[in-house]
Amino acid sequence: MTSSSWLPWAILSAVFAAATAIFAKVGVSGLNSDLATLIRTAVVICVLVALVSATGQWQPLQEISARTWVFLVLSGLGTGASWLCYFRALKLGDAARVAPIDKLSVVFVAVLGATFLGERLSGVNWAGVALIAAGAVLVALKG
């Protein structure tokens, strides 16, 4: 697997996200969801510090542009809000229903990417986006 090929990384992301949902559902069962999110975040920070250190990827923070800082901070705030909401949803609902609704982010990314980033999707791509939306809703329905 090369670092320039996005597909294997995206598939691994999906596999790890699925594992995350199951582990989080079990882990949050006896704990406040916000504290569970904090513990998860601390683990992520420790792993990333170790990874960046082991691979020598540190760079002087003052070399990072103000624009990059702003968007990374906004992304971090979005991630934190997403995780808090996700863990609260897992605390209250079934993982098999919560995770598909969380994956509606795929639909939102397509719409926002087209609207704000000028990304172009074909008709077939938009049909796929619509199917993802419909599938997420159908999986989340209590039958």
C-alpha positions in Angstrom: 0.0 0.0 0.0 1.5 3.3 -1.1 1.0 6.6 0.7 -0.2 8.2 -2.6 -3.1 5.9 -3.1 -6.2 7.2 -1.2 -8.5 4.2 -1.5 -6.7 1.7 0.8 -6.4 4.5 3.5 -10.1 5.3 3.1 -11.1 1.6 3.5 -8.9 1.3 6.6 -10.6 4.5 7.9 -14.0 2.8 7.5 -12.8 -0.4 9.2 -11.4 1.5 12.1 -14.5 3.7 12.3 -16.6 0.6 12.6 -14.4 -0.8 15.3 -14.6 2.6 17.1 -18.4 2.5 17.1 -18.4 -1.0 18.7 -15.7 -0.3 21.2 -17.2 3.1 22.1 -20.7 1.6 22.6 -19.3 -0.9 25.1 -17.0 1.6 26.7 -19.6 4.4 27.2 -22.2 2.0 28.8 -20.9 2.6 32.3 -19.6 6.1 32.0 -20.7 9.7 31.2 -20.4 10.2 27.5 -18.5 13.5 27.8 -15.9 11.8 30.1 -15.7 8.9 27.6 -15.0 11.4 24.8 -12.2 13.0 26.9 -10.6 9.7 27.6 -10.8 8.8 23.9 -9.3 12.2 22.9 -6.4 11.7 25.4 -5.6 8.4 23.8 -5.7 9.9 20.3 -3.3 12.7 21.4 -0.9 10.2 23.0 -0.8 8.0 19.9 -0.3 10.9 17.6 2.5 12.4 19.6 4.2 9.0 19.5 3.6 8.7 15.8 4.8 12.1 14.9 7.9 11.7 17.1 8.7 8.2 15.8 8.5 9.3 12.2 10.3 12.7 12.7 7.4 14.7 11.4 7.7 17.6 13.9 8.2 21.0 12.4 8.5 24.5 13.9 5.0 25.7 14.8 5.9 29.3 13.8 6.3 28.0 10.2 2.7 27.1 10.0 0.6 29.9 8.3 -2.1 31.7 10.1 -4.7 30.5 7.6 -3.6 26.9 8.3 -3.9 27.5 12.0 -7.4 28.9 11.6 -8.7 26.0 9.6 -7.0 23.4 11.7 -8.5 24.9 14.9 -12.0 25.0 13.2 -11.5 21.4 12.1 -10.5 20.5 15.7 -13.6 22.2 17.1 -15.8 20.4 14.5 -14.1 17.1 15.5 -14.7 17.7 19.2 -18.3 18.6 18.6 -18.8 15.6 16.4 -17.2 13.2 19.0 -19.3 14.6 21.8 -22.5 14.2 19.9 -21.5 10.8 18.6 -20.7 9.4 22.1 -24.0 10.9 23.5 -25.9 9.2 20.6 -24.1 5.9 21.3 -25.0 6.2 25.0 -28.6 6.6 24.1 -29.0 4.4 21.0 -28.0 1.3 19.2 -24.5 1.4 17.5 -26.1 -0.2 14.4 -28.4 2.8 14.1 -26.2 5.6 15.3 -23.3 4.9 13.0 -25.2 5.1 9.7 -26.7 8.5 10.7 -23.2 9.6 11.6 -22.1 8.6 8.1 -24.6 11.1 6.7 -21.5 13.2 7.0 -20.6 11.8 3.6 -23.7 13.4 2.1 -22.9 16.7 3.9 -19.3 16.6 2.6 -20.5 16.1 -1.0 -22.9 19.1 -0.8 -20.4 21.3 1.0 -17.5 20.3 -1.2 -19.5 21.1 -4.3 -20.8 24.4 -2.8 -17.7 25.8 -1.2 -14.8 24.0 -2.8 -16.0 23.8 -6.3 -15.7 20.0 -6.4 -17.6 18.4 -9.3 -19.5 15.2 -9.0 -21.2 13.5 -11.9 -24.8 12.4 -12.0 -23.7 8.9 -11.1 -21.8 10.3 -8.1 -24.9 12.3 -6.9 -27.0 9.2 -7.3 -24.5 7.5 -5.0 -24.8 10.3 -2.5 -28.6 10.0 -2.6 -28.4 6.3 -2.0 -26.0 6.8 0.9 -28.6 9.2 2.4 -31.5 6.8 1.8 -29.5 3.8 3.1 -28.5 5.6 6.3 -32.1 6.6 7.0 -33.4 3.0 6.2 -30.8 1.4 8.5 -31.6 3.8 11.3 -35.3 3.1 11.2 -36.6 1.0 14.0 -38.3 -2.0 12.3 
